[in-house]
Amino acid sequence: MWFADPVFGFTNLFITLKTLESRPFVTFLGNDAIMAANVEIYTWTYCPFCIRAKRLLDSKGVEYEEYCIDGDHKAREAMSKRANGSSSLPQIFIDNEHIGGCDDIHALESQGKLEMLLGQTA
Ligand SMILES: N[C@@H](CCC(=O)N[C@@H](CS)C(=O)NCC(=O)O)C(=O)O
């Protein structure tokens, strides 16, 4: 759905693109485009913490890049380096910022901070 300011001046222009589930994924405010966050998650296929973390992201309607690194030791080392030494799975990054694992992303959700990080609050 599209919402436009009736004045339609650029400074007042407020358009929100919504997904079919009515969750905003891109917001334009004035001339500035606020893009959805870049979400990355390293996973193992059968890791319950990974599945739980992805379920939370799915519930938020965000798209994310998943790096499934089953059996790939080199990729795990690279992940760990990027995650300041953490080597458990999952490891999550939002806009290249290290968020942590499943417990950490759920803690952010409980504190009401996750949607801001995901760019879902105007
Ligand atoms: N507290 C962590 C627990 C994650 C965890 O234990 N993941 C398991 C896989 S399901 C793991 O990485 N185990 C191997 C290890 O810790 O080296 C979180 O919430 O992400």
The ligand as a MOL file (V3000), in Angstrom:
LIG
                    3D

  0  0  0     0  0            999 V3000
M  V30 BEGIN CTAB
M  V30 COUNTS 20 19 0 0 0
M  V30 BEGIN ATOM
M  V30 1 N 23.7450 -18.6670 24.1330 0
M  V30 2 C 23.9950 -19.0020 22.7450 0
M  V30 3 C 23.9870 -20.5190 22.6170 0
M  V30 4 C 24.3200 -20.9520 21.2020 0
M  V30 5 C 24.8120 -22.3910 21.1560 0
M  V30 6 O 25.1040 -23.0170 22.1750 0
M  V30 7 N 24.8680 -22.8950 19.9060 0
M  V30 8 C 25.4090 -24.2110 19.7160 0
M  V30 9 C 24.8280 -24.8060 18.4520 0
M  V30 10 S 23.0930 -25.1590 18.6100 0
M  V30 11 C 26.8960 -24.1290 19.4840 0
M  V30 12 O 27.3850 -23.2270 18.8510 0
M  V30 13 N 27.6000 -25.1230 20.0040 0
M  V30 14 C 29.0120 -25.2730 19.7590 0
M  V30 15 C 29.8590 -24.4210 20.5920 0
M  V30 16 O 29.3750 -23.7490 21.5140 0
M  V30 17 O 31.0790 -24.3980 20.3190 0
M  V30 18 C 22.9510 -18.3200 21.8930 0
M  V30 19 O 21.9180 -17.8820 22.4290 0
M  V30 20 O 23.1510 -18.1590 20.6890 0
M  V30 END ATOM
M  V30 BEGIN BOND
M  V30 1 1 1 2
M  V30 2 1 2 3
M  V30 3 1 2 18
M  V30 4 1 3 4
M  V30 5 1 4 5
M  V30 6 2 5 6
M  V30 7 1 5 7
M  V30 8 1 7 8
M  V30 9 1 8 9
M  V30 10 1 8 11
M  V30 11 1 9 10
M  V30 12 2 11 12
M  V30 13 1 11 13
M  V30 14 1 13 14
M  V30 15 1 14 15
M  V30 16 2 15 16
M  V30 17 1 15 17
M  V30 18 2 18 19
M  V30 19 1 18 20
M  V30 END BOND
M  V30 END CTAB
M  END
